[in-house]
Amino acid sequence: MKQIYKYLFAAGVVCCAVASAAAQGVVTTNGVMVRDITLAPHDGRMNVDMLFDVSDLRLRSNYSLQITPILSNGQEMVQLPPVVIDGRRRSIVHQRHESEMYESIKTYVRRYNNKDQVVEYDADVPMESWMEGSELVLREEWCSCHDLPISEELMAVAQVPKSTPVPVQTDLQPTTTPSAIMSLPRMAYAMPKSEDKSVSQGDLDIYFAVNKSDIVTSFMDNSAEIKDIAAAVEQSGVKQIHLMGYASPEGPYEFNKALAARRAEAVKSFLRGHGVGDSVDIAVDSSPANWDEVKRMLGETFIENWRGIVAIIDDPAIALADKNNAIRAKYPVEYDFMLRTWYPRLRVTEIAVEGSKPKYTVEQAKSMMQSAPSQLTLDDIYMVALTYEKGSREWDEVILFAVERFPLSPEARVNAANVAMAGGDYERAAEYLQGVPSSMPEAINSRGILAMSQGNYSEAMTLFQQAERDGVSEATYNIGLLKELMNAQEQ
């Protein structure tokens, strides 16, 4: 939460002026008029009412704007249920998953561009003493595929009057506020493993019929691929070609191992017979299934329960030989789609003609984040991130950019979960962490923070201690913080 507090303090500078204008209306950064704001305690609860006029909001079809009201005094904060305003295509997607979506969303709106629309909002939370004089801040987040945020803006729009009577606590409380309550847990950010700086000259594949390892030049895209392979090999400086044979996951595991190996050897023989001499080293490898490619497809194509399928793929407790059957048993509808649509392209030998990856400077990478993001690797993106202070606005923006570009990267997801928790959005953090390997030390620390936020102190302590054993220094600090908080509750 540290970084969001920084925003809230900055917002407080203009809060007095905003509060006096709240009744007339305040326009947010993205053009939403907020008016008729009421902040009133009643029967031990703080009532928050307002109107969102979205008549001037232009919303792209595949985007959503999520507005989350937050009450904060700069040290404490509480997040209210969000408002989600959908474009046409995002609305269609959300309607398919209405039961899941409405569990956390207070108000849901389908935006019709060029039409007047006013949304009524009302919510309440338990009244706490710190809310007297606190600010109402709106966090606006633009979201696209999979509801992942791609930008964030915060704006203070009103202030709770300091004369607000605070209900008297009848239960015994500590006479002093423990420092643990005023402190914040420390996030452990994960950096990707250094990537191989060699790169394939083109995306070259030879496809095979089901259960076959013989090359048919007219099958699928093979004819065009063979021409591209010849052109790539003709380039000067080519020293090695790497072949990776695969089978699609649905066959028996041992049969698939042998089939994938035969497919790689078949391509090697084909290349040797078509002009690739012994001066070019051909390295051969194979795997019974390309689960990384399945995860990439899941990340780029929205199908129901995609996160659950990724979780099965990443679960080390499920043997490689059993993953396909586990997906088929738990998600039969999605599995049938994958089997018919994706699996034919997993019966392949991938060909990498090795060259050198361009080395970008930090400034080039920053520029390419806007102009050519597809050319950046996760290493490139984190090279940019490390030029900023962790927890700064710029750092958070790059971290969220990374998870938008690489939504299946465990490192990107853990880091995005940390950013979400720093902003008080623990529900989104839990979504990011779903399916991240349980053995990943930084993820263990993040799950500990998530457990602590939910009051599960025993679970949080176990997780922090495990993360500490795995070398996460932030976990050591969090253990001390948690002990102080637990001791305070026992007094």
N, C-alpha and C positions, 0 to 999 in steps of 0.2 A: 504493500500500500504506500510505500514511501514516495514513489514518484507521483502518484495521483494527489497526494497531499500537497506536493509542490505546486501542482496546477491549481488546487483549491485555494491555497494562500494567495496566488497571483490573482485568481478570480475575485478574491475578497476585496481587492483594492477598488474595484468598480461596483462592489455589491450594494453600497448605500444608494448610489444613483439608480441602479437597476431595481432595487426594492421599491423605490418611490414610483417607478414607471411601470411596475408589474401589472397594475390594473389596466393601463392603457395598452400594454403589449410589449413584449421583447422579441426581437427577431434573432433566431439562432444563426450560427455560421452557415448552415445549409438552407436558410430561407424559410424556416418554420416559425410562424408567429405563435408565441406563447402568451396567453392572456388569462385574466380572471383567476390569478393564482391565490389560493387560500391555504395558509398553514395554521392549523388550529388544534390545540390539545383538547381531548374530550374523553372522559372516563378512562384516564390513564393511557390513552393512545394519542399519537400525533396523526391527524388527518391531513392529507395532501390532495388538494383538488386543483384542477386547471383545465384549460382548453388548448388543444393544439390545432391551429389553423394551417393546414397543409396545402391550401389553394394555390400558392405560388411555388410549390415544390415540384420540380421536374425529376422524374424517377425513371431510370433506364429499366427496360423490361426484365433483365436478369439480375437486378440489384435489389437490395433491401436497405432501408435506413432504420437502425435500431436506436431508440432514444431511451436512456436509462436515467431516471431521477435518482439523485444521491443527496442525502443529508449529511453534512460534515461540519465540524468546528475546526478542522485542520489537524486534529489529533485522533479523534474518533470519527467513524463514519458508518452509515447504514445504506445499503442499496435497495431501492424499491423495485417492484416488478417493472419490466421494460414495456415500451410500446414498439411494435414492429410494423413498419409501413413497407409493403411489398409492391414491386413492379409486377407486370402481368405474368411473366414466366416463373418468377420466384413464388408468386401466389399459387400457381398450379402445383409446383413441387410441394409447398407447405400443406396444401389441401390434401395431398396424398398421405401425409403423416400428421394429420390434425391431432390425433390423440396424444402423440408424443410432444408436439409443439406446445399445446395449450397448458401443459403442466407448469410451465415457468413464465409464460407470457400473460401479462395483465390485459393488454389491449392489442388487437390485431386488425390491420387495415389494409385493404387492397386499394392502391392509389390509381385513380383515373386522371391521367394528365389533362390539363386545361379545363378541369372541372373544380368547382368550389367544394371543399371537404373540411369539416370541422370535427375533431375527435374529442370526446369528453374523457377525462382521466380522473379517477379517484382511487386512492389507496390509503392505508393506514399501517402504522408500525407501533410497537410498544413505546410509550414516552419514556425518555431517559433524561437525567438532569443535564447532561452535556448538550442537549438539543437546544436549550435556551440560547438564543443569539447565533445559532448555527446557520449555515447557508444551504439553500437548495441549488444544487448544481445539476445540469443536464449533460450527460455524456452521449454524444452522437457518434455512431459507428456505421460506416458503409460496409456492407457485406455482399459477397458474391457467392461462388460455388461452396457448398457444404456449410454455409452460414459462418464462414471464417472472416473476421474483421480485416479490412484492408486499409482503413484509416480511422482516426479517432480525434474528436474535438470535444473540449469541455468548456462550459460557460455557466457562470453563476447567474441566476435569474431572480432570486428573492432571498429574504432573510427572515428567520423566525424572530419575532419581537423579544427583546431581552426581558420584558416585563411578564412574559408568559409564566403563570404559576406552575411549579413543578410538583407532581404528586409526591407525598411523603412516603418513603420506604418503611414498611412496617417490619421487614425481616432484618436481622442483624447483618451489618456489612463491615468490612475493615474500615477503620477510621482514616487510613491513608491509602492512597492508590499505589499498588505495587508497581515498581518500575517495569516489571515484565509486561503489564497491561499496556503501558505506554510505549513499549518497544516493539520492533517488528522482526519477524524471522528473516533469515538470510537465504536468498535464492542461490542455488548452484546451477550455473549455466554450463551447457555441454557444447564443446567444440567438435566439429566433425573430424574423423580421422583423415589424415592427409591423403589426398587423392592421388592416384597414378597420373602423372603428367603426360603420359602418352594418350593418344586419342585416335579413334577410328576415322579414316578418311571416308566419310559417308556411312549411311546406315544400310549395311549389305546383309541380305538373308537369302538362304535357299530353303524352300518349303518342301514338305514331304506329305504324301498321303498317309492316312491313318494306318499305323502298324507297318509302314514301309520305310526302307532306307535307300532305295534306288532313286537317282535323280532323274526327274522328268522335266525337260526344259520348258515344256508348254504348260506345266502345272502352276496355277495361281500366278504369282508375279515373277516366276523364275527367269523367263526370257529377258526381261528388262534388268533384273538383278545381275545376271551374268554379264551383260554389257557394261554395267557400272563397275563390276569387279575387275574386268579387263582394263577399263580406263584408270582405275585406282592403282592397279599393279604397274601400269606404264609410268606412273610418276617416279621421278628420280628420287633416290634416297630411301626407297622402301627396303627394309631389311628383314621384316618379320610380318607374317600373317598369323593371326590367332583365330582358331576355330573353336566355337563352343556349341556342341550339339545338345539338343533338348528333345524330350518327349512331352506330350501333353499329360497332365497329372492323373487322368482317369484310369489308366491301365495299372496292372500289377506292378509293384515297385521294382522288383528285381528284373522283370521283363523290360521296364522302362529304362533302367540303367544300361542294359545291353543295347537296347534300341537307340538310345541317345548316342552311345559310343559309336555304333555302326554308322549313324548319320554323319558324325564328324569325320570319320575315316573316309566315307564316300565322297565328301566334298574335297578332302585332301587329295584323293586319287584323281578327282575330276580336275582340280587345279594343276596338278603335275602333268596331266595329259593335255592341258590346254595352254602350254607356254610358260608356266611358272617354274623356272629352273631351280636347281639345287642351291644357287647363291642366295635365294630367299628362304629363310627358315620358316617352316610352317609348324606352329605349335598347336597341338590338339588337346581338347578337354571336353568334358561332357557332364551333364547333370540330368537326373530323371525328370526334373520339373523346374521351370523358371518362375518361382514364386515372386521374385522381385518384379517381373514383368506383369504378373497378375495384380500385384499391389499398385503398380503404376496405372494400369487400366482402371482399377477401382478408384484411384485418386482423380482420374480425369473424366470418368463417366459416372453420373449420379445414378446409383441403383440403391434400392432399399437395403438397410442393414449392412452397408459397405464397411462401416467401422467394425462391426462384429466379425466380418469375414477377415479383415486385416488382423484382428486380435487372434483368430485361430492360426493364421499364417505365422504370426510372430510368437505364438505361445511355445516356449521351449519344452513344456511338459507334454506336448502332442508330438509324437514321432513324425518324421518326414513322411514315412510310409502311410500314416493315418490321416494326414491333413485333408486330403481330397474327400475322403469318406466323412470326415467330421463336418466339412462345409456342406456336403450333400445332405447329411442327416439333419443339420440345424437350420439350413436355409435352402430348402429344396427348390423354391421358385427362382431365387437368384442363381442357384447352381445350374438350373436348366438353361437359363439365359447365357451364362458363362460358357457352358459346354457347347452350345450351338453357335455362339457368336465369337468368342475369344479363343477357345481351345484350338481350332484349326490353325491359328497363327502361332501357336506355341509348339507346333510340330516342325522344328526349324533347326538349321545350323546357322548361327550368327558368325559373320566374318568381319574381323577388325584388321584393317591394313594400318599398321602402326605408324604414326607420325608424332609431331610435337604439339602439345597444347599451347596456344598463345598465352603469354604472360601479360596480364593486365596490371597497370598501376592502380593505386587506390582511386585516383581521380577518374581514370578511364572506367573503372568498375562502377563508381558512383553515377557517372553519366549513362552507362549502359543499363543501369537499373530502370531508367526512364525510357531509353531508346531501343535497347535490344536485350531485355531481361532473359530471353531464352538461351542466350549464349553464355550466361554466367553459371558457374558451378556453385555448390553450397560453400566450398572453400572461398570462392571469390566474394560471396555475399558476406561471410563472416570476417573476411579481411576488412571490409568496409565497416562492419559493426564494431570491430575492435579499435577503430579510431575515435569512438565516442565513449563517454563514461557509462558504465553499466547502470541501468535505471533511468538514464536521461531520456528525454522525448525522442531524440534521434536514434538512440539505441533501440528503444521499443519499436519504432517504425521499421527499422531494418530487420529486427527479429520477426515481426509479423509479415514482412515482405518475404522472408526466408520460408516461413511455413506456408505461405500462399503459393510459392514457386515449388516447394518440395513438401507437400502435405503428408507424405508417408515417411519422411526422415525422422527417426527417433529423436535425434538431436534437435531438429527444428521444432518438433512437437513439445518436447520438454521445455525448451526455451520460451515457446509461445504460452505454455501453461504458467510459467513463472511471471510473464508479463500480465497475463490475465489475473493472477492472484494479487500482483502488485496493484492492480486496479480494482480489487475487491470482487472480481467476477469468478467465484470459485466453481460455479456450475460449468462455465466454459472451460476452465482449467481442467476439470475432470474429464471433459470430452477430449481435450487434447491428449491427456495422459492415457486414454483408453487404448489398449493394444501396445503401448510402449513396453519393451521387454522389462520384466520385473527385476532382472539382474542389473539393470543400468543404474549405477550409483547416483547420478544426478536425479534420475526419476524417483528413486527411493526417497531422497531428501524432499522432493516436491510433493510426493504422496504423504510424507510426514507433515508438511505444512498444511496440506489439505485436510488431513485427519485432525490436526490441532484446531483448525478453523471450525470444525464440526463438533468440537468438544470431546473427541475420542482421544483423550490424552494418553491412555495406555498404548493404543495402537501407534500413535505418533511417536512415543518414546522408543518403541521397538524399531520403527522405521529409521528414526534418527540414529540410533545406535548401530544399526546395520550399515547405514550410509557412512557413519564415522569409521567403521572397520574397513570400509572400502576406500577410504582415503579422502572423503569429502570434508574439507575443513569447515565449511559452513554448518555442517551437521553438529559439530562440537559446540558452536555458539548456540544453536537452536536447542540442544539438550539443556544447557544452562538456563536458557530462557523459559523452557517448558517446566523445569524443576521449580523455578521461582514462581511461575504462575500456579502450579499445583500446590505449592506450600501456602500461597496466599489464599487459595480456596479452602484449605484445611483449617485456617485460623478462625 
